[in-house]
Every structure is written in C-alpha cells, then in structure tokens.
Amino acid sequence: MKSKPANKIQDLQFFGEFGGVNPSISDSSTYTFLSANSMSETFEGNTDGCYLYSRNSSPSNLYLEKACAALENTEAANVFSSGMGAITSTIFQLCKTDDHIISSRTIYGGTYAFFKNFLPDYKISTSFVDITDLNQIKNSIKSNTKIIYCEVASNPLLEVADLKKISSIAKKHNLKLVVDNTFTPLSVAPKNFGADIIIHSLTKFINGTSDTIAGVVCSSSSFIESIRDVNNGSFMLMGTTMDSLRAASVLKNMRTLHIRIKKHSENAMFLAKSFENIGIRTIYPGLKSHPSYNLFSKMMNKEFGYGGMLSIDVGSKENANKLMEQMQKKNLGYLAVSLGFYKTLFCTPGSSTSSEISDDDQKKMGLSEGLIRFSVGIDEDISRTFIGIHKSLKNLKII
C-alpha cells in the first residue's frame, strides 16, 4: 500500500539529544569544528551532517525540512523566514536578466506585485494568463521563458490549475513548473502531477496557529543544493533564513496537520453547500457548480477533502464590510487576513490580500468588491456559524 503524505510525516522519528520525544532546539548561530580541515570542507559543501552557520542551515531547520519533503514527496526541502522569501528566492534562482515568466493571473497579491512591479527592474518580464486556459499558456511561451507559475487553487478566486497538462506543456518546452500549494496541503500533491518545485507559506495551514511567519520550497536535491550554495545560492545570499525556535514550533504543529485539514475541509464543504442553497454566489472546488470540480476531484487525496478556503460574493463592498463586522461581533470568526487558523478568518481580498492588483486587472479577472474570502476554521459546530451568518445576511437584506 502506497504511503500517504500524512503517514510519512507521522513516521519521522526525531529524538532530542537526551532522549526527548521532541528534537532538541538548536539555539546557536554558529558551530564548532574539531579540525580546520572540517571547516573548509563544510564551506565547500562536502561534509554531510556538519553545520557551519545558521544562515545556511541548522539541525532544527533540517528536521522541519525533512517533514516538509515527506509532505510533498520530494527529495529535499528548504525552509525560509517567510512564504514570500521562498517565492522570491526560487524565482531569482531560476531567472536572470531578460528571462520571462508565465504566471496565473489570480495569485496571492504579494506574488503578483513581485512579478509585475519588482521584477521588471531586473528585466524579468511576466505574462499573466488564465491558468485554466491551456491555449493561453501555450501562446504565451517565448524563447526566453523559464517558468510557469501557478497556485493549485488560486487566491482568492479558487481557479484550479490542471497540473498534469500544464506540466506536459512545461516539459515539452524545457520549463520549470513552480506551484504554490499553500491553500491545499495534503489535499493535493503537486509532484504527483509533474510539478518541479512546490512552495508553501508555512504561516498558514501547515503551522495552523497564526503565530509564525515562515515558508518552504520542496524540490529535487539538486535544486535545494543550488539555492543553498555559498557562492550563488539565492537562499544563502539573500539571507531569508528561518529561526530555529520557530522551525521547532512549526514541526510540532505539523503532527496534527492531517487531523486539522480534514476538519477544515469538512466545515468548508458544509458552509459552501449552505451558502449556495440560500442563493449566495459561492466559489468552492468541492461544489459541483465549480467549473473545475471534476478536475480537482481527480487530483485530490479524498481523505483530506477540497480544502478550507471558499469565497462568496455579496454584491458590493458595503455589503461585504457590514457582513464581516457583524460576523466578528457575533464571534463567528475574525475580520483578518491570512488563513489556516483554528478560527474562521474572513476578508475582502480586493481591498486587502489582493490590493496590489489594480482595479482594472481585478475587474478583468472577475474579482469583485463584494467578494469575501473565508478561511474556514475547525469549529466543532459549524452549523452554528452558518445560522449566525444567515441571520446577518437577512438582517442586512443581502438575501
């Protein structure tokens, strides 16, 4: 029987130096050597298991990296001080001056801003496409294209990428397929469909407690070694290192990820069906009305569901703001950005997490002012949440 990602994480055995069931935290920035030769060999990357300086690696970070590689079934992983640190380091490792990127048009606002506003200063251009339209992807490929970049389920419109077909296009043209899987850990394993590099903001579902900023890149050993290289590795030279104390904290939380994701998905499905039943426009890949329902259903690990993210459209920014304020007042969730917390979080992406995208571009991609993005929590009684939201919708005369 093929091992599931959750089992791989559970089966990792890391003992502390004194036999603790949790590995000891490496609270050092630098490490000693028994000989001068060992130091020079470590600088050259020729000594396995030796640590030099925590900007490069530390035992605590290595434990978390092994868990993340097990999660995504990749050879190796590297943790970062933030999800954006993971994204920017990956792009700079793969792209140089005059290179070109193809990206999904609906992605996290920070990633969009990096591609559209920051990279042109380095003469790296980006074509934003409807990732669900394979012809748009094919027609955007140029001689200098290096990457196809997408999210499994895009932020915040939940457009689903057909990873297998996009991977075929990428391989045909010798491109790297880089996939952000922050929204759907465990639910979808991008490597199984040909992704070369998988990125997570560990801040979100994987950590689950909204107390840490962190990211990870999961890929081949050769790519991870390249970003760690002391001479030209983007991770090593840009200094986007994760703190060892935080790495140890995330690792502990990963052990319950499989339980949490099941509950996030279960609750999100309940809310999505309930919203749709009362006539609210609802976007969730687990609904048969979603244009990519069949695609997501084929890609997903059924045990972990369709994920904890959904969006609804209440018609206007005014409606959205009033509804969110009422929901928070009734303690049905928090009006906050980010996702993956135990409590339901909601925001209007157009004026928050996707505000970096211009108004014109938001209209083109179908991101309306009335769109509310939900990161559905792990409440034991999700029906109570829906009853409260339903009452608010009626009180505000949205329905």
Kinemage of the C-alpha trace (Angstrom):
@kinemage 1
@onewidth
@group {chain A} dominant
@subgroup {mainchain}
@vectorlist {calphas} color= white
{ca met a 1} P 0.000 0.000 0.000
{ca lys a 2} L 1.369 3.408 -1.005
{ca ser a 3} L 2.246 5.579 1.985
{ca lys a 4} L 0.126 8.716 2.347
{ca pro a 5} L 1.795 12.088 2.948
{ca ala a 6} L 0.316 12.259 6.449
{ca asn a 7} L 1.765 8.855 7.311
{ca lys a 8} L 5.186 9.903 6.093
{ca ile a 9} L 5.150 12.869 8.468
{ca gln a 10} L 3.928 10.739 11.390
{ca asp a 11} L 6.601 8.101 10.787
{ca leu a 12} L 9.524 10.532 11.009
{ca gln a 13} L 11.451 9.802 14.184
{ca phe a 14} L 13.430 12.713 15.639
{ca phe a 15} L 14.618 12.286 19.237
{ca gly a 16} L 16.149 15.007 21.383
{ca glu a 17} L 19.793 14.692 22.398
{ca phe a 18} L 18.694 13.482 25.849
{ca gly a 19} L 16.029 11.134 24.533
{ca gly a 20} L 13.215 13.674 24.393
{ca val a 21} L 10.229 12.833 22.204
{ca asn a 22} L 10.746 16.245 20.577
{ca pro a 23} L 14.103 17.000 18.946
{ca ser a 24} L 16.329 19.423 20.790
{ca ile a 25} L 16.229 23.005 19.523
{ca ser a 26} L 19.499 24.258 18.095
{ca asp a 27} L 19.861 27.650 19.746
{ca ser a 28} L 23.147 28.602 18.088
{ca ser a 29} L 24.092 30.859 15.217
{ca thr a 30} L 27.488 29.227 14.676
{ca tyr a 31} L 29.026 25.780 15.229
{ca thr a 32} L 32.437 24.477 16.299
{ca phe a 33} L 34.736 22.137 14.376
{ca leu a 34} L 37.207 19.533 15.592
{ca ser a 35} L 39.644 20.433 12.835
{ca ala a 36} L 40.353 23.331 10.484
{ca asn a 37} L 40.016 20.988 7.517
{ca ser a 38} L 36.447 20.160 8.525
{ca met a 39} L 35.563 23.842 8.407
{ca ser a 40} L 36.884 24.364 4.880
{ca glu a 41} L 35.227 21.168 3.647
{ca thr a 42} L 31.899 22.263 5.125
{ca phe a 43} L 32.212 25.622 3.343
{ca glu a 44} L 32.589 23.680 0.098
{ca gly a 45} L 29.522 21.561 0.902
{ca asn a 46} L 31.435 18.296 1.174
{ca thr a 47} L 30.633 17.270 4.751
{ca asp a 48} L 27.233 15.746 5.420
{ca gly a 49} L 25.836 16.323 8.893
{ca cys a 50} L 28.190 19.182 9.765
{ca tyr a 51} L 26.804 22.646 10.488
{ca leu a 52} L 28.658 25.841 9.820
{ca tyr a 53} L 26.433 28.867 10.341
{ca ser a 54} L 22.683 29.029 10.900
{ca arg a 55} L 22.074 31.310 7.925
{ca asn a 56} L 22.866 28.248 5.847
{ca ser a 57} L 21.237 25.530 7.943
{ca ser a 58} L 20.670 24.268 11.471
{ca pro a 59} L 19.560 20.932 12.978
{ca ser a 60} L 16.149 22.365 13.927
{ca asn a 61} L 15.534 23.638 10.404
{ca leu a 62} L 16.689 20.348 8.933
{ca tyr a 63} L 14.070 18.401 10.934
{ca leu a 64} L 11.309 20.639 9.587
{ca glu a 65} L 12.712 20.386 6.067
{ca lys a 66} L 12.577 16.584 6.200
{ca ala a 67} L 8.955 16.747 7.328
{ca cys a 68} L 8.046 19.155 4.501
{ca ala a 69} L 9.804 16.963 1.922
{ca ala a 70} L 7.821 13.986 3.253
{ca leu a 71} L 4.626 16.036 2.995
{ca glu a 72} L 5.206 16.786 -0.695
{ca asn a 73} L 7.021 13.546 -1.566
{ca thr a 74} L 10.113 15.402 -2.813
{ca glu a 75} L 13.777 14.566 -2.385
{ca ala a 76} L 14.509 17.639 -0.281
{ca ala a 77} L 13.186 20.923 1.089
{ca asn a 78} L 14.478 24.231 2.400
{ca val a 79} L 12.675 26.411 4.940
{ca phe a 80} L 12.577 30.212 4.773
{ca ser a 81} L 11.742 33.140 7.022
{ca ser a 82} L 8.505 33.745 5.058
{ca gly a 83} L 6.438 32.436 2.188
{ca met a 84} L 7.471 35.440 0.092
{ca gly a 85} L 11.099 34.654 0.905
{ca ala a 86} L 10.553 31.172 -0.518
{ca ile a 87} L 8.887 32.572 -3.648
{ca thr a 88} L 11.391 35.344 -4.379
{ca ser a 89} L 14.417 33.113 -3.754
{ca thr a 90} L 13.026 30.461 -6.098
{ca ile a 91} L 12.373 32.974 -8.873
{ca phe a 92} L 15.816 34.577 -8.596
{ca gln a 93} L 17.478 31.167 -8.631
{ca leu a 94} L 15.708 30.220 -11.862
{ca cys a 95} L 15.534 33.549 -13.715
{ca lys a 96} L 18.171 36.036 -14.793
{ca thr a 97} L 18.103 39.296 -16.764
{ca asp a 98} L 15.943 39.148 -19.928
{ca asp a 99} L 14.135 35.977 -18.834
{ca his a 100} L 10.364 35.545 -18.964
{ca ile a 101} L 7.741 34.023 -16.639
{ca ile a 102} L 4.216 32.787 -17.342
{ca ser a 103} L 2.011 33.191 -14.290
{ca ser a 104} L -1.580 32.597 -13.360
{ca arg a 105} L -3.498 35.880 -13.367
{ca thr a 106} L -5.055 35.144 -9.965
{ca ile a 107} L -2.363 34.586 -7.376
{ca tyr a 108} L -1.530 35.973 -3.957
{ca gly a 109} L -1.265 39.767 -4.155
{ca gly a 110} L 2.304 39.861 -2.871
{ca thr a 111} L 3.434 37.407 -5.553
{ca tyr a 112} L 1.562 39.390 -8.202
{ca ala a 113} L 3.236 42.633 -7.085
{ca phe a 114} L 6.662 40.949 -7.110
{ca phe a 115} L 6.156 39.727 -10.671
{ca lys a 116} L 4.524 42.864 -12.055
{ca asn a 117} L 6.248 45.711 -10.196
{ca phe a 118} L 9.564 44.449 -8.853
{ca leu a 119} L 10.989 42.019 -11.426
{ca pro a 120} L 10.848 44.449 -14.401
{ca asp a 121} L 13.655 46.440 -12.727
{ca tyr a 122} L 15.782 43.330 -13.300
{ca lys a 123} L 14.491 42.977 -16.864
{ca ile a 124} L 12.489 39.870 -15.980
{ca ser a 125} L 9.039 40.029 -17.574
{ca thr a 126} L 5.818 38.201 -16.754
{ca ser a 127} L 2.779 37.259 -18.842
{ca phe a 128} L -0.340 36.826 -16.700
{ca val a 129} L -2.759 34.249 -18.113
{ca asp a 130} L -5.986 32.470 -17.292
{ca ile a 131} L -4.323 29.330 -15.927
{ca thr a 132} L -7.406 27.270 -16.795
{ca asp a 133} L -6.921 28.094 -20.499
{ca leu a 134} L -4.134 25.838 -21.797
{ca asn a 135} L -4.021 27.673 -25.124
{ca gln a 136} L -3.250 30.934 -23.334
{ca ile a 137} L -0.325 29.213 -21.634
{ca lys a 138} L 0.980 27.732 -24.884
{ca asn a 139} L 0.601 31.001 -26.785
{ca ser a 140} L 2.500 32.907 -24.080
{ca ile a 141} L 5.654 30.793 -24.307
{ca lys a 142} L 8.664 32.674 -25.671
{ca ser a 143} L 12.236 31.664 -26.411
{ca asn a 144} L 13.316 33.223 -23.095
{ca thr a 145} L 10.528 31.736 -20.927
{ca lys a 146} L 11.888 29.884 -17.903
{ca ile a 147} L 8.947 29.261 -15.564
{ca ile a 148} L 5.244 28.503 -15.479
{ca tyr a 149} L 3.974 29.639 -12.079
{ca cys a 150} L 0.592 28.859 -10.549
{ca glu a 151} L -1.297 28.009 -7.383
{ca val a 152} L -3.208 24.730 -7.099
{ca ala a 153} L -6.351 26.693 -6.225
{ca ser a 154} L -5.761 30.362 -6.870
{ca asn a 155} L -6.033 33.129 -4.317
{ca pro a 156} L -8.819 34.281 -3.976
{ca leu a 157} L -10.910 33.072 -6.940
{ca leu a 158} L -10.044 29.388 -6.464
{ca glu a 159} L -9.310 28.785 -10.135
{ca val a 160} L -7.883 25.265 -10.310
{ca ala a 161} L -4.759 24.519 -12.340
{ca asp a 162} L -4.676 21.302 -14.365
{ca leu a 163} L -1.200 20.428 -13.117
{ca lys a 164} L -0.763 17.306 -15.248
{ca lys a 165} L -1.495 19.075 -18.528
{ca ile a 166} L 0.436 22.210 -17.558
{ca ser a 167} L 3.386 20.004 -16.583
{ca ser a 168} L 3.305 18.364 -20.025
{ca ile a 169} L 3.496 21.802 -21.637
{ca ala a 170} L 6.358 22.807 -19.334
{ca lys a 171} L 8.378 19.664 -20.030
{ca lys a 172} L 7.868 19.946 -23.781
{ca his a 173} L 9.450 23.410 -23.709
{ca asn a 174} L 12.038 22.666 -21.001
{ca leu a 175} L 10.381 24.983 -18.472
{ca lys a 176} L 10.104 24.626 -14.708
{ca leu a 177} L 6.609 24.283 -13.243
{ca val a 178} L 6.525 26.101 -9.899
{ca val a 179} L 3.380 25.501 -7.824
{ca asp a 180} L 2.223 27.273 -4.673
{ca asn a 181} L 0.296 24.711 -2.610
{ca thr a 182} L -0.430 26.913 0.424
{ca phe a 183} L -4.223 26.583 0.080
{ca thr a 184} L -4.313 22.791 -0.312
{ca pro a 185} L -1.683 20.936 1.762
{ca leu a 186} L -2.386 17.169 1.904
{ca ser a 187} L -5.478 17.647 -0.295
{ca val a 188} L -3.327 17.815 -3.445
{ca ala a 189} L 0.246 16.596 -4.019
{ca pro a 190} L 1.563 18.639 -6.993
{ca lys a 191} L 4.642 16.466 -7.524
{ca asn a 192} L 2.354 13.567 -8.450
{ca phe a 193} L 1.217 15.641 -11.442
{ca gly a 194} L 4.632 16.804 -12.608
{ca ala a 195} L 5.399 19.945 -10.586
{ca asp a 196} L 9.139 20.623 -10.314
{ca ile a 197} L 9.043 22.937 -7.316
{ca ile a 198} L 6.358 23.193 -4.633
{ca ile a 199} L 6.118 26.219 -2.341
{ca his a 200} L 4.176 26.740 0.884
{ca ser a 201} L 3.659 29.634 3.183
{ca leu a 202} L 4.145 27.627 6.381
{ca thr a 203} L 2.484 30.551 8.141
{ca lys a 204} L -0.910 29.254 7.073
{ca phe a 205} L -2.459 25.760 7.362
{ca ile a 206} L 0.773 23.867 7.976
{ca asn a 207} L 1.542 25.801 11.158
{ca gly a 208} L -2.110 26.454 11.933
{ca thr a 209} L -1.765 28.770 14.930
{ca ser a 210} L -1.154 32.182 13.301
{ca asp a 211} L 1.924 32.834 15.428
{ca thr a 212} L 4.726 32.314 12.918
{ca ile a 213} L 5.859 33.694 9.562
{ca ala a 214} L 7.646 31.020 7.529
{ca gly a 215} L 7.905 29.379 4.117
{ca val a 216} L 9.320 26.299 2.415
{ca val a 217} L 10.463 25.144 -1.022
{ca cys a 218} L 10.170 21.417 -1.761
{ca ser a 219} L 12.010 20.063 -4.781
{ca ser a 220} L 14.842 17.887 -6.027
{ca ser a 221} L 18.061 17.610 -4.044
{ca ser a 222} L 19.939 19.351 -6.843
{ca phe a 223} L 17.657 22.416 -6.776
{ca ile a 224} L 17.755 22.678 -2.989
{ca glu a 225} L 21.543 22.404 -3.076
{ca ser a 226} L 21.679 25.164 -5.690
{ca ile a 227} L 19.744 27.682 -3.585
{ca arg a 228} L 21.978 26.862 -0.592
{ca asp a 229} L 25.230 27.312 -2.499
{ca val a 230} L 27.542 29.744 -0.656
{ca asn a 231} L 28.671 31.357 -3.916
{ca asn a 232} L 25.482 31.796 -5.946
{ca gly a 233} L 22.567 30.365 -3.981
{ca ser a 234} L 19.632 32.761 -3.615
{ca phe a 235} L 18.634 31.448 -0.184
{ca met a 236} L 22.159 31.643 1.206
{ca leu a 237} L 22.978 35.056 -0.245
{ca met a 238} L 19.630 36.776 0.341
{ca gly a 239} L 19.550 35.680 3.974
{ca thr a 240} L 15.931 34.510 4.120
{ca thr a 241} L 16.681 32.087 6.943
{ca met a 242} L 14.063 30.707 9.296
{ca asp a 243} L 14.674 30.985 13.034
{ca ser a 244} L 15.395 27.636 14.723
{ca leu a 245} L 12.912 28.237 17.539
{ca arg a 246} L 10.136 28.857 15.022
{ca ala a 247} L 11.157 25.824 12.969
{ca ala a 248} L 10.788 23.632 16.057
{ca ser a 249} L 7.366 25.140 16.755
{ca val a 250} L 6.072 24.508 13.210
{ca leu a 251} L 7.359 20.926 13.287
{ca lys a 252} L 5.290 20.200 16.407
{ca asn a 253} L 2.178 21.623 14.762
{ca met a 254} L 2.707 19.582 11.575
{ca arg a 255} L 1.960 16.420 13.541
{ca thr a 256} L -1.713 17.373 13.731
{ca leu a 257} L -1.964 18.715 10.173
{ca his a 258} L -3.836 15.650 8.875
{ca ile a 259} L -6.489 15.996 11.567
{ca arg a 260} L -6.886 19.737 11.064
{ca ile a 261} L -7.108 19.608 7.263
{ca lys a 262} L -9.894 17.041 7.416
{ca lys a 263} L -11.896 19.323 9.703
{ca his a 264} L -11.150 22.476 7.699
{ca ser a 265} L -12.382 20.699 4.556
{ca glu a 266} L -15.433 19.221 6.229
{ca asn a 267} L -16.504 22.618 7.612
{ca ala a 268} L -15.785 24.436 4.342
{ca met a 269} L -17.913 21.944 2.416
{ca phe a 270} L -20.793 22.437 4.855
{ca leu a 271} L -20.624 26.230 4.576
{ca ala a 272} L -20.219 26.166 0.786
{ca lys a 273} L -23.292 23.985 0.283
{ca ser a 274} L -25.276 26.041 2.794
{ca phe a 275} L -24.391 29.356 1.137
{ca glu a 276} L -25.233 28.002 -2.307
{ca asn a 277} L -28.556 26.633 -1.064
{ca ile a 278} L -29.695 30.095 0.068
{ca gly a 279} L -28.764 31.668 -3.261
{ca ile a 280} L -25.400 33.236 -2.426
{ca arg a 281} L -22.825 33.018 -5.228
{ca thr a 282} L -20.271 30.618 -3.769
{ca ile a 283} L -16.855 29.587 -5.096
{ca tyr a 284} L -15.556 26.294 -3.726
{ca pro a 285} L -13.911 23.463 -5.702
{ca gly a 286} L -15.970 20.897 -3.778
{ca leu a 287} L -19.222 22.189 -5.273
{ca lys a 288} L -20.433 20.594 -8.493
{ca ser a 289} L -21.190 24.106 -9.738
{ca his a 290} L -17.467 24.922 -9.682
{ca pro a 291} L -16.098 24.753 -13.260
{ca ser a 292} L -13.113 22.651 -12.108
{ca tyr a 293} L -14.981 20.341 -9.722
{ca asn a 294} L -14.175 17.231 -11.786
{ca leu a 295} L -10.531 18.224 -12.216
{ca phe a 296} L -9.976 18.886 -8.515
{ca ser a 297} L -11.799 15.661 -7.628
{ca lys a 298} L -9.366 13.688 -9.804
{ca met a 299} L -6.284 15.357 -8.312
{ca met a 300} L -7.264 15.324 -4.644
{ca asn a 301} L -6.463 12.910 -1.851
{ca lys a 302} L -10.078 12.136 -0.980
{ca glu a 303} L -9.287 11.587 2.691
{ca phe a 304} L -8.421 15.281 3.093
{ca gly a 305} L -11.217 16.883 1.096
{ca tyr a 306} L -11.349 20.031 -1.010
{ca gly a 307} L -9.570 22.330 1.407
{ca gly a 308} L -10.581 25.017 3.857
{ca met a 309} L -10.840 28.028 1.536
{ca leu a 310} L -14.011 29.379 -0.062
{ca ser a 311} L -15.277 32.698 -1.384
{ca ile a 312} L -18.753 34.221 -1.563
{ca asp a 313} L -19.964 37.304 -3.411
{ca val a 314} L -22.449 39.546 -1.580
{ca gly a 315} L -22.736 42.125 -4.348
{ca ser a 316} L -20.943 45.188 -3.027
{ca lys a 317} L -18.093 46.341 -0.810
{ca glu a 318} L -20.629 47.943 1.531
{ca asn a 319} L -22.494 44.645 1.968
{ca ala a 320} L -19.249 42.774 2.496
{ca asn a 321} L -17.926 45.167 5.126
{ca lys a 322} L -21.187 45.221 7.093
{ca leu a 323} L -21.478 41.435 6.992
{ca met a 324} L -17.904 40.866 8.167
{ca glu a 325} L -18.331 43.352 11.026
{ca gln a 326} L -21.496 41.584 12.142
{ca met a 327} L -19.857 38.162 11.906
{ca gln a 328} L -16.993 39.289 14.107
{ca lys a 329} L -19.368 40.966 16.569
{ca lys a 330} L -21.238 37.660 16.900
{ca asn a 331} L -17.913 35.810 17.378
{ca leu a 332} L -18.450 33.751 14.215
{ca gly a 333} L -14.896 34.453 13.113
{ca tyr a 334} L -12.334 37.221 12.838
{ca leu a 335} L -12.094 40.031 10.295
{ca ala a 336} L -8.462 39.381 9.457
{ca val a 337} L -6.157 38.487 6.597
{ca ser a 338} L -4.156 35.243 6.385
{ca leu a 339} L -5.567 31.742 6.660
{ca gly a 340} L -5.258 28.333 8.269
{ca phe a 341} L -6.132 29.471 11.823
{ca tyr a 342} L -8.350 27.356 14.112
{ca lys a 343} L -10.924 30.168 13.983
{ca thr a 344} L -12.648 31.211 10.749
{ca leu a 345} L -10.989 34.273 9.185
{ca phe a 346} L -12.562 36.472 6.514
{ca cys a 347} L -11.583 39.477 4.433
{ca thr a 348} L -12.383 41.272 1.173
{ca pro a 349} L -9.347 40.384 -0.986
{ca gly a 350} L -9.874 43.275 -3.403
{ca ser a 351} L -9.031 45.768 -0.671
{ca ser a 352} L -6.600 43.604 1.325
{ca thr a 353} L -4.688 40.492 0.262
{ca ser a 354} L -5.102 41.276 -3.464
{ca ser a 355} L -4.994 45.073 -3.189
{ca glu a 356} L -1.679 45.112 -5.057
{ca ile a 357} L -3.656 44.176 -8.181
{ca ser a 358} L -5.007 47.236 -9.994
{ca asp a 359} L -8.760 47.879 -10.122
{ca asp a 360} L -8.781 47.283 -13.880
{ca asp a 361} L -6.988 43.958 -13.536
{ca gln a 362} L -9.280 42.909 -10.702
{ca lys a 363} L -12.296 43.542 -12.952
{ca lys a 364} L -10.718 41.592 -15.818
{ca met a 365} L -10.129 38.547 -13.627
{ca gly a 366} L -13.576 38.724 -12.023
{ca leu a 367} L -12.507 39.829 -8.542
{ca ser a 368} L -15.475 41.900 -7.392
{ca glu a 369} L -15.623 44.357 -4.491
{ca gly a 370} L -18.280 42.207 -2.828
{ca leu a 371} L -16.142 39.066 -2.746
{ca ile a 372} L -15.426 37.746 0.751
{ca arg a 373} L -12.693 35.143 1.185
{ca phe a 374} L -13.206 32.668 4.020
{ca ser a 375} L -10.519 30.598 5.675
{ca val a 376} L -12.893 28.204 7.390
{ca gly a 377} L -11.942 27.184 10.924
{ca ile a 378} L -12.123 23.873 12.725
{ca asp a 379} L -15.199 24.683 14.822
{ca glu a 380} L -16.881 21.603 16.261
{ca asp a 381} L -20.340 23.017 15.456
{ca ile a 382} L -20.054 24.702 12.063
{ca ser a 383} L -23.852 24.785 11.733
{ca arg a 384} L -23.901 27.448 14.470
{ca thr a 385} L -21.593 29.580 12.331
{ca phe a 386} L -23.846 29.272 9.313
{ca ile a 387} L -27.011 30.056 11.304
{ca gly a 388} L -25.330 33.215 12.598
{ca ile a 389} L -24.168 34.276 9.132
{ca his a 390} L -27.595 33.507 7.661
{ca lys a 391} L -29.260 35.780 10.222
{ca ser a 392} L -26.785 38.555 9.420
{ca leu a 393} L -27.439 38.179 5.696
{ca lys a 394} L -31.152 38.583 6.347
{ca asn a 395} L -30.734 41.484 8.782
{ca leu a 396} L -28.621 43.341 6.235
{ca lys a 397} L -31.125 42.479 3.489
{ca ile a 398} L -28.441 40.880 1.370
{ca ile a 399} L -30.803 37.942 0.842
